[in-house]
Amino acid sequence: MTTDIIISLLGILLLLILGIYLLQGKGAMLIAGYNTLPKEEKEKYDEAALCKATGKLILSFIAPITLISLGDLLQMNSLMIAGGVLLAVLIVFGLIYINTGNRFKKNA
């Protein structure tokens, strides 16, 4: 039981640190897909804005993971289900938001 709590807290702490780092406009090398683009393609994107959006998305994952952890700790399946559904919704929304609309392309 205590091991589960420690692992959950470490995961939340890692997400918090990563989210804050990305919110500063740094860490583009951690964004899958962007870091594999050729240099010419990377220059077409606003790297700081992409990092900030990804950081916000990662920070939003803390709430559902906390719900799942609390549900496990308190033996409340409803909290775990709510956290799982919220996490799935955030992932789908984030992927659609970040990958559509050319929001992060620089204006030429």
C-alpha positions as CSV (number, residue, x, y, z in Angstrom):
1,M,0.0,0.0,0.0
2,T,2.7,2.5,0.9
3,T,4.7,1.6,-2.2
4,D,1.7,2.4,-4.4
5,I,1.4,5.8,-2.7
6,I,5.1,6.6,-3.1
7,I,5.1,5.6,-6.8
8,S,2.0,7.7,-7.4
9,L,3.5,10.7,-5.7
10,L,6.8,10.3,-7.6
11,G,4.8,10.2,-10.9
12,I,2.9,13.3,-10.0
13,L,6.1,15.0,-9.0
14,L,7.7,14.1,-12.3
15,L,4.7,15.4,-14.2
16,L,4.9,18.6,-12.2
17,I,8.6,19.2,-12.9
18,L,8.2,18.3,-16.6
19,G,5.2,20.5,-17.0
20,I,6.8,23.5,-15.3
21,Y,10.0,23.0,-17.4
22,L,7.9,23.0,-20.6
23,L,5.9,26.0,-19.5
24,Q,9.1,28.0,-19.5
25,G,9.3,27.4,-23.3
26,K,12.1,25.0,-22.9
27,G,12.4,21.2,-23.5
28,A,11.3,20.9,-27.1
29,M,13.6,17.9,-27.4
30,L,11.1,16.1,-25.1
31,I,8.2,16.5,-27.4
32,A,7.7,13.4,-29.5
33,G,7.3,14.1,-33.2
34,Y,8.7,17.6,-33.0
35,N,12.2,16.4,-32.0
36,T,12.3,14.1,-35.0
37,L,11.6,16.8,-37.6
38,P,14.4,18.1,-39.8
39,K,15.9,21.4,-38.9
40,E,14.1,23.2,-41.8
41,E,10.7,21.9,-40.6
42,K,11.4,22.9,-37.0
43,E,12.1,26.5,-38.1
44,K,8.4,26.7,-39.3
45,Y,7.1,26.2,-35.7
46,D,6.9,28.5,-32.7
47,E,8.9,26.3,-30.4
48,A,8.1,28.3,-27.2
49,A,4.3,28.2,-27.8
50,L,4.4,24.5,-28.6
51,C,6.4,23.8,-25.4
52,K,3.9,25.9,-23.3
53,A,0.9,24.1,-24.7
54,T,2.5,20.7,-24.1
55,G,3.4,21.8,-20.6
56,K,-0.2,22.8,-19.8
57,L,-1.4,19.5,-21.1
58,I,1.1,17.6,-19.0
59,L,0.1,19.6,-15.9
60,S,-3.6,18.9,-16.6
61,F,-2.8,15.1,-16.3
62,I,-2.0,15.6,-12.6
63,A,-5.7,16.0,-11.6
64,P,-6.9,12.7,-13.0
65,I,-3.9,10.8,-11.8
66,T,-4.5,12.2,-8.3
67,L,-8.1,11.0,-8.6
68,I,-7.0,7.6,-9.6
69,S,-4.5,7.4,-6.8
70,L,-7.0,8.7,-4.2
71,G,-9.6,6.2,-5.5
72,D,-7.1,3.4,-5.0
73,L,-6.1,4.6,-1.5
74,L,-9.7,5.1,-0.3
75,Q,-11.0,2.0,-2.1
76,M,-13.4,4.0,-4.1
77,N,-13.9,2.7,-7.6
78,S,-16.0,5.7,-8.6
79,L,-13.0,8.0,-8.1
80,M,-10.8,5.7,-10.1
81,I,-13.3,5.5,-13.0
82,A,-13.8,9.3,-13.0
83,G,-10.0,9.8,-13.1
84,G,-9.6,7.3,-15.9
85,V,-12.3,8.9,-18.0
86,L,-11.0,12.4,-17.3
87,L,-7.5,11.2,-18.3
88,A,-8.7,9.7,-21.5
89,V,-10.7,12.9,-22.4
90,L,-7.7,15.1,-21.7
91,I,-5.4,12.9,-23.9
92,V,-7.8,12.9,-26.8
93,F,-8.5,16.7,-26.5
94,G,-4.8,17.5,-26.2
95,L,-3.8,15.4,-29.2
96,I,-6.5,17.0,-31.3
97,Y,-5.8,20.5,-30.1
98,I,-2.0,20.4,-30.6
99,N,-2.1,18.5,-33.9
100,T,-4.8,20.5,-35.7
101,G,-5.3,24.1,-36.8
102,N,-1.7,25.0,-37.4
103,R,-1.7,26.8,-34.1
104,F,2.0,26.6,-33.6
105,K,3.2,27.4,-37.1
106,K,5.0,30.7,-37.5
107,N,3.4,33.4,-39.6
108,A,5.6,33.8,-42.7
